[in-house]
């Protein structure tokens, strides 16, 4: 039986390709949103669904100083 991976690498690609669909930063790539915006969502609550999952993932990446992982993907 094959184990399911703990992390879906496609999520990283989605962070550098998906644009914010609403709000003050509508149209901006999620990976380029300012830290304060993620902190605001953390306080107020992330939206439900895929966009909320992507925002929360990006928040965790920034919080843990892992933004450098996205740099090679941005260049593709």
PAMI-52757 format. One record per residue: residue number from 1; residue in one letter; x, y, z of N, C-alpha, C in turn. Coordinates in steps of 0.1 Angstrom, whole numbers, always signed. Layout:
<node NUM; "a"; <X; Y; Z>; <X; Y; Z>; <X; Y; Z>>
...
This chain:
<node 1; "x"; <+8; -12; +0>; <+0; +0; +0>; <+9; +12; +0>>
<node 2; "x"; <+6; +22; -9>; <+14; +34; -10>; <+9; +45; -1>>
<node 3; "x"; <+18; +51; +6>; <+14; +62; +15>; <+12; +75; +8>>
<node 4; "x"; <+2; +82; +12>; <-1; +95; +6>; <+9; +105; +11>>
<node 5; "x"; <+14; +114; +2>; <+24; +124; +6>; <+18; +133; +16>>
<node 6; "x"; <+27; +139; +25>; <+22; +148; +35>; <+20; +162; +29>>
<node 7; "x"; <+26; +165; +18>; <+25; +178; +12>; <+23; +177; -3>>
<node 8; "x"; <+14; +185; -8>; <+10; +185; -22>; <+19; +196; -29>>
<node 9; "x"; <+29; +193; -37>; <+37; +202; -43>; <+30; +212; -52>>
<node 10; "x"; <+18; +208; -57>; <+11; +216; -66>; <+6; +229; -59>>
<node 11; "x"; <+5; +228; -46>; <+1; +240; -39>; <+11; +251; -40>>
<node 12; "x"; <+24; +248; -41>; <+34; +258; -42>; <+32; +265; -56>>
<node 13; "x"; <+29; +257; -66>; <+27; +263; -80>; <+15; +272; -79>>
<node 14; "x"; <+4; +268; -72>; <-8; +276; -72>; <-5; +289; -65>>
<node 15; "x"; <+3; +289; -55>; <+6; +302; -48>; <+13; +312; -57>>
<node 16; "x"; <+20; +308; -67>; <+27; +318; -76>; <+19; +320; -89>>
<node 17; "x"; <+8; +313; -90>; <-1; +315; -102>; <-14; +320; -100>>
<node 18; "x"; <-19; +319; -87>; <-33; +323; -84>; <-33; +338; -80>>
<node 19; "x"; <-43; +345; -85>; <-45; +359; -82>; <-56; +360; -72>>
<node 20; "x"; <-55; +370; -63>; <-65; +373; -53>; <-77; +377; -60>>
<node 21; "x"; <-88; +370; -57>; <-101; +373; -65>; <-109; +384; -59>>
<node 22; "x"; <-106; +390; -48>; <-114; +400; -42>; <-106; +409; -32>>
<node 23; "x"; <-112; +420; -28>; <-106; +428; -17>; <-96; +438; -22>>
<node 24; "x"; <-90; +444; -13>; <-80; +455; -15>; <-69; +451; -25>>
<node 25; "x"; <-65; +438; -25>; <-54; +434; -34>; <-59; +425; -45>>
<node 26; "x"; <-72; +427; -50>; <-77; +419; -61>; <-68; +420; -73>>
<node 27; "x"; <-65; +409; -79>; <-57; +408; -90>; <-42; +405; -88>>
<node 28; "x"; <-38; +407; -75>; <-24; +404; -71>; <-22; +390; -69>>
<node 29; "x"; <-10; +385; -73>; <-6; +371; -70>; <-6; +369; -55>>
<node 30; "x"; <-11; +357; -51>; <-11; +354; -36>; <+3; +355; -30>>
<node 31; "x"; <+13; +350; -38>; <+27; +350; -32>; <+32; +364; -31>>
<node 32; "x"; <+26; +374; -37>; <+31; +388; -36>; <+23; +397; -27>>
<node 33; "x"; <+13; +391; -20>; <+5; +399; -11>; <+14; +403; +2>>
<node 34; "x"; <+11; +415; +7>; <+19; +419; +19>; <+16; +411; +31>>
<node 35; "x"; <+27; +410; +40>; <+25; +402; +52>; <+13; +407; +61>>
<node 36; "x"; <+11; +420; +61>; <+0; +425; +70>; <-13; +420; +65>>
<node 37; "x"; <-15; +417; +53>; <-28; +412; +48>; <-30; +398; +53>>
<node 38; "x"; <-20; +390; +53>; <-21; +376; +59>; <-23; +377; +74>>
<node 39; "x"; <-17; +386; +81>; <-19; +388; +95>; <-33; +392; +98>>
<node 40; "x"; <-39; +401; +90>; <-52; +405; +91>; <-62; +393; +90>>
<node 41; "x"; <-60; +385; +80>; <-68; +372; +78>; <-66; +363; +90>>
<node 42; "x"; <-54; +362; +95>; <-52; +353; +107>; <-61; +358; +119>>
<node 43; "x"; <-62; +371; +120>; <-70; +377; +131>; <-85; +375; +129>>
<node 44; "x"; <-89; +378; +116>; <-103; +379; +113>; <-109; +365; +108>>
<node 45; "x"; <-100; +356; +104>; <-104; +343; +99>; <-102; +343; +84>>
<node 46; "x"; <-96; +332; +80>; <-93; +330; +65>; <-106; +326; +58>>
<node 47; "x"; <-108; +329; +46>; <-120; +325; +39>; <-121; +310; +37>>
<node 48; "x"; <-133; +305; +35>; <-134; +291; +33>; <-130; +287; +18>>
<node 49; "x"; <-128; +274; +16>; <-125; +269; +3>; <-110; +270; -1>>
<node 50; "x"; <-108; +269; -14>; <-94; +268; -19>; <-87; +281; -17>>
<node 51; "x"; <-93; +293; -19>; <-86; +305; -17>; <-81; +307; -2>>
<node 52; "x"; <-90; +303; +7>; <-86; +303; +21>; <-75; +294; +24>>
<node 53; "x"; <-75; +282; +18>; <-64; +273; +21>; <-51; +279; +15>>
<node 54; "x"; <-51; +285; +3>; <-39; +291; -2>; <-34; +303; +6>>
<node 55; "x"; <-43; +311; +11>; <-39; +322; +19>; <-33; +317; +32>>
<node 56; "x"; <-39; +308; +38>; <-34; +302; +51>; <-20; +296; +49>>
<node 57; "x"; <-19; +288; +38>; <-6; +282; +34>; <+5; +293; +32>>
<node 58; "x"; <+2; +304; +25>; <+11; +314; +23>; <+15; +321; +36>>
<node 59; "x"; <+5; +323; +45>; <+8; +329; +58>; <+18; +320; +65>>
<node 60; "x"; <+16; +307; +65>; <+25; +298; +72>; <+39; +298; +66>>
<node 61; "x"; <+40; +299; +53>; <+53; +300; +46>; <+60; +312; +50>>
<node 62; "x"; <+53; +324; +50>; <+59; +336; +54>; <+63; +336; +69>>
<node 63; "x"; <+55; +331; +77>; <+57; +331; +92>; <+70; +323; +95>>
<node 64; "x"; <+72; +312; +88>; <+83; +303; +90>; <+96; +307; +82>>
<node 65; "x"; <+95; +318; +75>; <+107; +323; +67>; <+110; +314; +55>>
<node 66; "x"; <+100; +308; +49>; <+102; +299; +38>; <+99; +304; +24>>
<node 67; "x"; <+97; +317; +23>; <+93; +324; +11>; <+103; +321; -1>>
<node 68; "x"; <+116; +318; +3>; <+126; +315; -7>; <+123; +303; -15>>
<node 69; "x"; <+114; +294; -10>; <+111; +282; -17>; <+103; +285; -30>>
<node 70; "x"; <+96; +297; -30>; <+88; +301; -41>; <+95; +308; -52>>
<node 71; "x"; <+107; +313; -49>; <+115; +321; -59>; <+117; +313; -72>>
<node 72; "x"; <+122; +301; -71>; <+124; +294; -84>; <+111; +292; -92>>
<node 73; "x"; <+100; +290; -85>; <+87; +288; -92>; <+82; +301; -99>>
<node 74; "x"; <+86; +313; -93>; <+81; +326; -98>; <+88; +328; -112>>
<node 75; "x"; <+100; +323; -113>; <+108; +325; -126>; <+103; +316; -137>>
<node 76; "x"; <+95; +306; -134>; <+90; +297; -145>; <+79; +302; -153>>
